[in-house]
Amino acid sequence: MFERIATHFDELQLVIDHLGLFDVAMLDPAVRDTFAGIDGLLALARYPNVAVKVTSVPLLSREPYPHADAWPHLHAVRRGLRRQRLMWGTDPFIFDHPYDEALDFLRASDEIGPGEKEMLLGGALRAVMGWPREAPASARA
């Protein structure tokens, strides 16, 4: 469905939440391969109007913090979508995980560099939404 929308409404900015993987199976610890649907997301990378929020990683991961099993999948998403279309998002669905895990697995990681962290933690959101890099001087006063 997303591919049809991305194709037919190419002026419409689509932002896919939870890496496109949030469903009931993700919440079931018996499901081992919570990243099984990542290929569907990667197929959308060719559409410039598709952006992705990197959320729910603590729920997708089957390993404790820092969620090392998630990084091979996240690197595939990074290669496909590039940093200009990937953004971190707050995650109200982490339930039994400390909130800071949802942010620190990115912020404290050596898997990505400082420039990419800056993009994930605000730069890409501003670019995708067409917001200025900095607030206008009148708004800061």
N, C-alpha and C positions, 0 to 999 in steps of 0.2 A: 504494500500500500504506500509506504513512504517513497519508494522509487517512482511510482506513478505521480504522486504529488510533486516530488522534486522535478520531474520532467515537465509536467504540464503547467506548473506554476513556478517557473524558474526565477521569477522576481520575488517570490515569497521566501523569506528566511526561515528555515526549519532548524529547530534546536531539539535534538534527541536527548532525552534525559536518561540517566542511569546506564550509560553505554548501550542503550537499546536492549538491555538484558533483564530489566526488573520484571519479575513475574513471581507467581506463588512458589515455583520450584526453587527459586533463589533463597527463599526463607526456610526451606526444608533441608536440615543438615544431612539428610540421607542422600541428597542429590550431590554427586561428586563433581560433575563437570558443569559448573554454573556458567562457564564461558563458552559453552557449546554453540550458542547463537551468534558469536562474534563475527562470523563470516558474513552474516546478513548486514551487519553494520558496516563492515569493510567494503561491501559492494556499493554502498552509498557514497563512499569517499570521492567518487568521480564527479559528483555534483557539487559545484562551488557554493550552492545555497544551503548545504547541509553542514551544521555544526553539532558538536557533541559535548554534553556535560559529563565529566568524569566523576560520577557519584556512586555511592553504594559499594565501593570497593571492599570495605570490611565485611559486608554481607556476601559478596561474591567470592571472596577468598575463603579457602578452607584451611589456611595456615594462620597462626597468630601474627599480630603486628610484628614486623612491618609488611606482612602480606606478600612475601616473595613470590608466591605462585601466581600473583596477578600481573607481575611485570612483563613476562613474555607477551601476554595479551595486550597490555597497555602499550608496549613498544610497537606492536603490529598496528594498533590504532594510530599511534603517533606517526608512523611511516605513511599510513594511508591518508590521514586528514591534515597532517602538518600542524604546527603549533598555533597557527592563526585561527583555527577552527575548533580548538579543544579548550574547554574551560572547566574548572572545578566548580562545584556547586554545593551549597549546604545540603545536608541530608537528614531529613526528619525520620527516616526509616531505619536508623542504625540500632534502635532499641537497646540491646544489651552490650553494645560496644561503646567505650568512652568516646565522646564527641570529638576530642582532639585527635583521635586515631584517623578520623575521616579526612583530616587536613594534614596531619603530620606525616602520614605515609608518603605524601608528595613533598611537603616542605622540608623534611629532614632527610630525604633520600639523596643518595649519590647517583641514582639512575638517570637523573636529568640535571642539566646545568642551571645556573642562576637565571639566565635569559629565558629559558623555557619555563622555569617556575614563575617568573614575572608574568609571562603570557597566560599560563594556566590560572594564576591567582588574580586575574583582573584584566590583563592586556587583551586577551582574545575576546572577552565579553565586550569590552569597549569597541573593539574593531567590528565584531559581528553585529552589534546593535547600532553602530554608527555614532557612538558617543565620543566626545572629545577626550583626548588623553588626560588632560587636566581640567578641573572645574574652571569655568571662567572666573576672572578676578572679581567680578561683581558678586559671585556666589560664595567666594571665600571670605569676603569682608564681614 
